[in-house]
Amino acid sequence: MTTLSAADLTTGRGLFPQFLSDVWVLTKRSIARIRNEPETLSDVTIQPVLFVLMFAYVFGGAIGVGGGSYHEYLIGGMLGMGLAQTAPGTAVAVVSDMSTGLIDRFRSLPMSRAAVLTARTIADLLTQLIGAAMVAAVGLAIGWRIHTGAGDAIEAFALALLFGYAFTWAGVCLGMVLRSPEAAQQTGFIIFLPLTFISSAFVPTQSMPGWLQPVAEWNPMSSLAAACRQLFGNPNPAADVAAWPAQHAELAVVCWSLAMLVVFAPLAVHLYMRKTR
């Protein structure tokens, strides 16, 4: 009789049905952790509300969007920012799991290696759903409205969540190369905050210096903001920009999202396998 080793069990359980089972179990574990520590949701609940109110009522009066309502212009950009800002939280969570020995425990179990990271990103996608709902709720409270059909609105939220999920894998990669939660938080802030502000999330790219405009126009965050505004029927100054991402914003979001998934998801699994070997 042949005796199966732990490595054999891991390989055998790597089949797709078992992979899905492992992902489900680990996702429930992450959700249970959030339920026990609700303060971890502050980045998708309190933070979006503060940013929307601050930009709408502190800076909104000084920013022109071609005669349209800045409150309606703002929400498309805030959706992207709120979802992208979960990536640093993902990096911090991954580093914490690595440093506390939890990942070593997972290594000793007959489970799919890729399921650990996939479950982490799916749990973060669920928190992004909460963040998107919070942005929409506070937007409605300050006067934002959807002027198109339900289908267009659903497509806008779907594009935003697709982008946010793909961006989460970048956070996983960041967590794999850093050694402490503090370093992950600081590095995430340094990387992701400029990405958000050098875009059309809060101001039209036409108001930026000429040398900076191409950078902002090809920024994935600008594509997402323009796509959401277009689908919501909100003011969209990017429609007058000749750059390809501005003229094909929805397609650009899909392309950026797929590119991030193709690059960062395999890279994250590779880094995970190498780091836990």
Sequence and secondary structure as in RCSB ss.txt:
>XXXX:A:sequence
MTTLSAADLTTGRGLFPQFLSDVWVLTKRSIARIRNEPETLSDVTIQPVLFVLMFAYVFGGAIGVGGGSYHEYLI
GGMLGMGLAQTAPGTAVAVVSDMSTGLIDRFRSLPMSRAAVLTARTIADLLTQLIGAAMVAAVGLAIGWRIHTGA
GDAIEAFALALLFGYAFTWAGVCLGMVLRSPEAAQQTGFIIFLPLTFISSAFVPTQSMPGWLQPVAEWNPMSSLA
AACRQLFGNPNPAADVAAWPAQHAELAVVCWSLAMLVVFAPLAVHLYMRKTR
>XXXX:A:secstr
     HHHHHHHTTSHHHHHHHHHHHHHHHHHHHHH GGGGGGTTHHHHHHHHHIIIIIGGG   TTS HHHHHH
HHHHHHHHHTHHHHHHHHHHHHHHTTHHHHHHTSSS HHHHHHHHHHHHHHHHHHHHHHHHHHHHHTT    S H
HHHHHHHHHHHHHHHHHHHHHHHHHHH SSHHHHHHHHHHHHHHHHHTTTTTS GGGS TTTHHHHHT HHHHHH
HHHHHHHT   GGGG  SHHHHTHHHHHHHHHHHHHHHHHHHHHHHHHHHT 
